[in-house]
Amino acid sequence: MLYCLNPDCQSRENADHAEVCQACKTPLLLQNRYQLIQPLCNRQYATTELFSIVDLKNPSLPLVIKTLLRKDAKLQSLFQREQLLLMEVSHVGIPRGHDAFSVTLAMIE
């Protein structure tokens, strides 16, 4: 099962072979390599979402992606600071940052 990145999508679950979300047409492949396979939390009124993902270039490596749900300058700043910290820090108890990128979603009509 692949999961749609778009938080406004009405039906985020998709078949494994789908290239775009069947409900909102959002591409299901990020950066030509990442697919969302499962949400890791379900928090109402959250500002972020966490997903288990698969990297098609290294499918055996367990990865998580964190997405920011609102376009807010303060939240974006904090999100970027967290990303930089995870990319730099090396500790067995802290997840290591692997990649960072932005995705702009089309509006659902």
N, C-alpha and C positions, 0 to 999 in steps of 0.2 A: 504494500500500500504506500502510495506517495501522498504527501500532504502539501496543500497550497500555502504559499507564503502570505498571501493577501488576507489580513485580519478581517476585512469586510466581506469576504467571500461567504456565501450562504451554505455551501457544501464543499468543505475543504479536503475531504478524502477522495482520492483518485486511484485508478488502477495502476499497477506497477509499470505498465507499458505506455502510459499516457505521457505526452510531451508537453501539453498545456492543460490547465485545470478545465475540467468539463463544465464547471459552473460559471467561471468568470474569465477564462482564457488567459490567465496568468501563466507564464512559462514555469515549468516545474523543475527545470535544470538551471542552477545558479552558477555563474562564472564558468559555464561549460564543463562543470565537474561535480557539483554538489546537489544532492537530492534530499529533501526533508522526508523522513520516514515515520516520525512519531513525535507528537507534542510531549514534553516532559512535565508540564505543569498546566493547570487550568485555574488561573486566578482572575476573577472578575475585577474589572477596573484597573488592571495592571498596565504599566507603561512599557513592559518588555514581555517577550515570549521566548521560551527555550524549546529547542527541538533536537532530537537525536537525528543525525544526518549520516549519509554515506558519501564518501569521496570516491568517485568512479576511478580515479587514478591510484587509489590505495584503499580498496574496499574493506580490508581487514583492520584498519585503524579506526577505533571508536572516536567519534567526534560529536560535538554539540555546537549548535549555533544559537546565538542570542540576537533577537531582533528588537529594535526600538519601534514602538507603535505610533508615537506622536512626533510631529515635527515641532520641536520646542528647543530654543537655543540653549537653555540651561541643561535640559536633559541630554542634548547632543554633546555638549561639552563634557558632562560626567561620563557618558557612554564612551567617548573617545579616550578619556583619561583611563578608564577601566581597561579598554582595549590595549593601550600602550603599556600599562602595567603588566598585563598578562603576557604580552609579547616579550617583555624584558626579564621578568622574575623567573627564577628557577628554584622550585621547592617541591618536594614530593607531595605535599598536601594542597598545593595550588595548581589548578589546571593551567597548562601552557597554551598561550595564544598561538594559533596556527596560521591564520589568515584574517584579513579584514577587508571589507568592501562595502559599497553602498549599492542599493537597489532602489530604483524609482518605479513605483507601481502605477499602472494606468487606472484611471477612475472607472468604477463600475457604473454603468448606466442603468 
